[in-house]
Amino acid sequence: MTSKLILATLISLSSLATVSHAAVIKSAETKSSLAPAKNSLIEKAITQQKQADKQKFESNNDLKVLTSIHVAPTQSFFALQNQRFSRFVQALFPQGNS
């Protein structure tokens, strides 16, 4: 009888601890989400600078991509493509040198 009473007491205490822990976590989450985010002027300036740098970096990347796309192919480019194609054709149709 005593072991059943001790077991019941331990189970109720552990469930009570779990419930109270969950309640504390939930109340902490609501307190943190309710507090308005107030940034100082320095933090606002830093975030604006980071956003400006990010936009500048993205525009530089876009410019590089557009420049690389719109560059006219050079003679060496055509020569390289011709050489690759010739090797491909030779691999498909090997010449029988006898």
N, C-alpha and C positions, 0 to 999 in steps of 0.2 A: 504494500500500500504506500509506504513512504517513497519507494523508488518511482512509483507512478506520479506521486505528488511533486517530487523533485524534477522529473522529466517534464511534466506539464508546466512547472514554473520556468524552467530553462527555455522551453519552446515559446512561451508567452513573452519572456524577456527579449529573446532574440527577434521575434516578430515586432515587438515594440521598438527595439533599437533600429530595425530596418525602416519602419514607418517614419520614425522621427528623423532619421538620416535623410530620407527622401524629402521630407517636408523642409528640412533646412536647406537642402540643395535647391529645391524649387523656389523657396523664398529668396535665396541669394541670386538666382537667375532673374527673377522678376525685379529685384532691386537694381541689378546692373542694367537691365534693359529699359527701365523707367528713367534712369538718370540721363538728362540731355547731354550730348557731347559738346562741351565748350572748349574751343581751341583758342589759344592765345594768338596774337597777331603774328608772332614769329613762326608758330606752327603753320598758320595759314599761308604765310609767304613761302615757307619751305615746300608745302604741298603744291602751291601754284608753280614754283620753280621746277619741281619734279615733273609736273604735268607738261610744262612748256618744253623741258628737255626731251621728254618722251615723244611729244609731237614732232619736235625737230628731228629726232633720230628716225622716226617713222617716215617723215617726208624725205630725209636723205636716202633711206633705203628704197623708197618708191622711185626716187630720181635715178638711183643706180640701176634699178631693174628696168626702168623705161629706157634709159640710155643704152643698156646692153641689148635690149630687144630691137631698138631702132637703128643700131649701127649696121651699116651696109657690109655684107660679107666681103672679105678681101680675097686677093688672088691665092694666097696661101691656104685659105679656108677651102676654096674650090679644089685646089691641088690635093689637099688631104682627103677630101670626100671622094675624089676620083681614085686615089690610091686605095682607099678602103674598099670601094666598090669593085675595083679591079681584082683585089685579093679575094673578095667574096665570090666573084664570078669564077676565078681560077680554082677556088676550092670546090665549087659545084661541078665544074667541067675540067677535070685535070687533063693536061696534054700528055699524050703518050709519046715520050721521046725514046725511040728505039734505034 
